[in-house]
Amino acid sequence: VKKGERVVASQLLAHIGNSGNTLGPHLHFQVSDAVDPLGGEGLPYALHGFKLLGRIPSLPGLLDGNAWLPTAAQPARAVTGETPLENMVVQLDTPVRRERNRAPTGAVADAALPRPS
């Protein structure tokens, strides 16, 4: 997305993958008041909806191959008008427009995480 460009609901903005300095595929989403994410302040936002599946107890544990944990108190639940907290495992429920000859991407944010047994 470039400065001045408008986006609409369900527009594909990015693919989940490992194109930067990371140890594995993930989705980093941030709204900031500056072009340089390190030089700006984060701005509040809410997602239209997502399903809360569980949480990652610790990043080092995940990198060692430990699975994320399903939400203990209840089964996966739908959440609307909120922002996931750090280390939450969520499934986005906003439809993602498919590009020609491509599988849908961006709908499941936990695809590369070790699954609980």
N, C-alpha and C positions, 0 to 999 in steps of 0.2 A: 504494500500500500504506500502510495506516495503522497506527499503533502498536497492538500487540496482535493484529493481523490475521495469520492463518497463511496461508502459500502452499504450494502443492503442485507437484511436478514437472510440467512442461508447461503450467502456468497462464500465461495471457497477462498480463503485468504492464504493458506499455507498447507503444506503436507507435514505429517509427523515423520520425523526421521532423525538422522544423526549427521548433520552437515556442519556442525561447529565443534567447539572444544568441549565435547561431552563424552561420557563413558557408554552411552546407549541412547536409543531413540526415546524422545520425550517431547512434550509440548510445553513451551514457555509462552505465556500470554501476559502482556503487560500494557496498561494504558498509562501514559506519562505526559507531563506538561512540557517536555523538551524533546528535541530530536535525539540527543545523546541520552540513553537510558540511565547512565551513571551520573549525569549532570542535572537530571530533572527529578521531580517528585512524582511518585505514583498517584494516580487519580482513582477515586472509587468507581466501580462498575459492578454490574450484576449480569449474570447469564440468564437467558430466557428460561432455561430449564436444564437439569441434569439429574442423573440417577446416582446417588451416593452408594458406592459398592463397598468401600472399606477405607483403610488407611495404611500408610507405610510407617512402621514403628520407628525406623531409623534409616537414613540414607546409606551409612556404611553397611548395615545388615543387608539391605537390598542389593548392594553391589557385591556382597559375598554370596549372593544367590538365595537369600531367605525370601520367602513369599510375603506379599502384603497380606494384611489381615482383614477378613470381612468384618463389617460392622457387627459387633457382638450383641448389642441390645435388641436389634431388630434386623429383619432381612433388608436387602437393598430397597431404598425408598426414593421416590421422586422429590426433587427440590426445585422450586421456582423462585425467580427474582432474587437470587443470592449469588455470592461468589464462593467457590470452593476454598477452604483453608489449605495451608501448606501441608503437603504430603497426603492429601486426600486422593483416593482412587475413584474416578467418576467416569460415567458413560454419558457423553453429550447426547441430548435427545432432539436437538434442533436438526432438521433434515439438512443434509449436505448435498449440494448439487453435484452430480457426477459429470466429470469431463469425459469426452468421447474416448472409448477404449481404455478406460481406467477404472479400477475398482474404487468403491467409495473409500475415502480417507477422512480422518478427523472425527469420525463418529465414536470410535472407541479409543479412549486415551490410555487404556491400560494394556494394550495388545502385547507389548514387549515385556511386561512385568511378569516375574515368576508367579504362577497361580497358587493359591492356598490348596493344600491337599485335603 
